[in-house]
Amino acid sequence: MTMTKTEEIRKLYDEYVMPTYAPGMALVKGEGSRVWDAEGNEYLDFICGIAVTNVGHCHPKVVEAVRQQLATLSHVSNLYYNEPQAKLAEKLAGIGLGGKSFFCNSGAEANEALIKLARLWGNPEGKYEIVTMKSSFHGRTLATAAATGQTKIQVGFEPMPEGFRYAEFNDLDSVEAAITPKTAGVLIEAVQGEGGIIPADPVFIRGVRELCSRNQIMLLCDEVQCGMGRTGKWLGFQNYDISPDSYSMAKGLGSGYPIGALCASPSFSDVFQPGKHASTFGGGPVACASALATMEVIEEEGLLDKAALSGARLKKELECMAAGHDHVLGVRGTGLMLGIVLDRPAKPFTQRMMEQGLITLATAEKVIRLLPPLNVLDREIDKALEIIRNCLEEN
Ligand SMILES: *Cc1c(COP(=O)(O)O)cnc(C)c1O
């Protein structure tokens, strides 16, 4: 009996790839909001490789920028200047805090850099603790797993690196209580992603900003998932009219070309001095060209406003739908970062959606996560809504 292409690929995985994931299908091609599996079936991609392909799969402008840079100069290390890095840093200053950036290759690395920056800054005064939130997610390296306020990420890897204290998200008193004379900063996601699409309460996050200023400690934002236009603003915290002292980015920054960034306000832009932090691949010309092109697409195509509009419409339609289903508790999120909250495990629902041609993701057990591309078309939203409706009803 001959195997399907997917079965062939799965067999190789079973034999040679460590089983840290449990994929269901093999994807071979993407274009805009759509992807195709190895058997040629088409899907609407409403998860974007987890908030990565924010301008859609294989956007021609991004593909061309990467192709050109790859064929011109692919890598030089940070012992030399490269123009794409300089231009990307300038661009990031323009959308964010106006200061400087450090480049690395992933979200976890960007958060490692964020934590190291806060520690180095606090070091002369003996401040090193970082207060993080329960149900947060900051990555899978040892330090970022320790920063993550979910024990399931940490179990089995003990002893975890020290210096992290945990507070309740959206509970200002709890953050205040976690701050000690040794605290260097408070780390927060404006919208918790892995935690179940939970937006920060405006009073809470503004209160945390004030608390940090009053205690002369850093407010650190993890923008890895909620940044890059996902919430209808460049950065999640911009929905609250607050400024952190430093923040991390990754996921959607390079449209799939791995890149992470740490951005700081001018006051914290020169904490790292030569020799204090480094990355071989960080800020490489191809990754930076990809990020630059991605940011240009977001600007030229007005995707921040589009994401806000499409998100508002999708959320409203989902809320109407939710009202008709006892097992749907509600809809959460901002822009195109949305979660359908159920009273039961979400996985059987996301599985059925996939079978009907819509890729979503179960998160925090009972939440269906939706992260469509910022340039998702109205008719693609309609199609997705139809599939979601079918699948919620079939229960
Ligand atoms: C995905 C994610 C990370 C980790 O990013 P990696 O690139 O997987 O290391 C960190 N923080 C948040 C908020 C994330 O969503």
The ligand as an SDF file (V2000), in Angstrom:
LIG
                    3D

 15 15  0  0  0  0  0  0  0  0999 V2000
    5.6920   33.0300   21.5230 C   0  0  0  0  0  0  0  0  0  0  0  0
    5.9640   33.9440   22.6510 C   0  0  0  0  0  0  0  0  0  0  0  0
    7.2370   34.0100   23.2380 C   0  0  0  0  0  0  0  0  0  0  0  0
    8.3670   33.0880   22.8230 C   0  0  0  0  0  0  0  0  0  0  0  0
    8.7660   33.3270   21.5280 O   0  0  0  0  0  0  0  0  0  0  0  0
    9.7020   32.2440   20.7750 P   0  0  0  0  0  0  0  0  0  0  0  0
   10.0300   32.8930   19.4820 O   0  0  0  0  0  0  0  0  0  0  0  0
    8.8730   30.9980   20.6240 O   0  0  0  0  0  0  0  0  0  0  0  0
   10.8730   32.0070   21.6270 O   0  0  0  0  0  0  0  0  0  0  0  0
    7.4400   34.9400   24.2320 C   0  0  0  0  0  0  0  0  0  0  0  0
    6.4570   35.7640   24.6430 N   0  0  0  0  0  0  0  0  0  0  0  0
    5.2240   35.7230   24.1060 C   0  0  0  0  0  0  0  0  0  0  0  0
    4.1790   36.6730   24.5940 C   0  0  0  0  0  0  0  0  0  0  0  0
    4.9310   34.8020   23.1010 C   0  0  0  0  0  0  0  0  0  0  0  0
    3.6980   34.7440   22.6010 O   0  0  0  0  0  0  0  0  0  0  0  0
  1  2  1  0
  2  3  1  0
  2 14  2  0
  3  4  1  0
  3 10  2  0
  4  5  1  0
  5  6  1  0
  6  7  2  0
  6  8  1  0
  6  9  1  0
 10 11  1  0
 11 12  2  0
 12 13  1  0
 12 14  1  0
 14 15  1  0
M  END
$$$$
